[in-house]
Amino acid sequence: MSENFSITRHGRVALVTLTRPKQLNALNSTLAAELIAELAPLDRAPDIGCFVQTGSDRAFAAGADIKEMSEKSYGDMSGMDFFAEWEVFAKFRSPKIAAVRGFALGGGCELAMMCDYILAGESAKFGQPEIKLGVIAGIGGTQRMTKLIGRAKSMQMHLTGRMMDAQEALDCGLVAQVHPDEQVLEAALQDAATIAGYAKPVAMFAREAVHRAEELPLAEGLLWERRVFHSLFGTHAQREGMAAFLEKRDPDFRKD
Ligand code: HXC
């Protein structure tokens, strides 16, 4: 167990809560290493179907830990490939939902964007303020935000370092929905339970296919999607899902 986060199970859902509220859940190297080590086996576990990533009322995460980074040199950062491990988190195949209240800044905003989608509480504030510290985003901000909200707005966010509120984030497609703060975690857990109720391999492929839309030319993406669609006709999930529809009953995906 880590003092930087907790992991609790809600049926087939793993809820990951950052627990450094005094530092506004700033992300340090220990937290990253421990979090990824603990989540890796859960990602592969057949009885975990979805992750929910959250923080505290005041902050989802206010970025990488500035105290930890402040004395580092170029040699230190490049030598240890600082924060490269977050790509492992991004690549977990289980669907991940971010439930964001308060600040999601710098690495915190990037952590939210590494999840497959974001639900925001009304207090959520997103930003990439690294330029104010004399650096730029380092765990995907310039890339993922640009793909999510387009160049003009992403450029403005990275160059000015300003924050956007939950409504603006909804309007530009950074987040999927906005909920009252006290309901956003519950909404994320409900979505997660729905997702975890489906066959895990099918949810993993659906997630991967959507991400491929950002990575592949359209023709390649369409072909990849169609081939995966065909391959699912070799699964219990397809037989069960379609049989249950025709027999007017709920499907039972527990064998997947
Ligand atoms: C370390 C942090 C922190 C951070 C806040 N704290 N953010 N500590 N790293 N990223 C600490 C403060 O030092 C303070 O500690 C306590 O949390 C509360 O913060 P305050 O500043 O007192 O609160 P407030 O006035 O409400 O301002 C909130 C805030 C501000 C707007 C979020 O804290 C802020 O601007 N934080 C930095 C945000 C940022 O620049 N993030 C990007 C980091 S770079 P004490 O001990 O004084 O109470 C990054 C790069 C990612 O993320 C890429 C890496 C490869």
Residues whose N, C-alpha, C, O or C-beta is under 5 A from the ligand:
A	BS01	HXC	K22 Q23 L24 A26 A62 G63 A64 D65 I66 K67 F82 F83 F103 L105 G106 G107 P129 E130 I136 A137 G138 I139
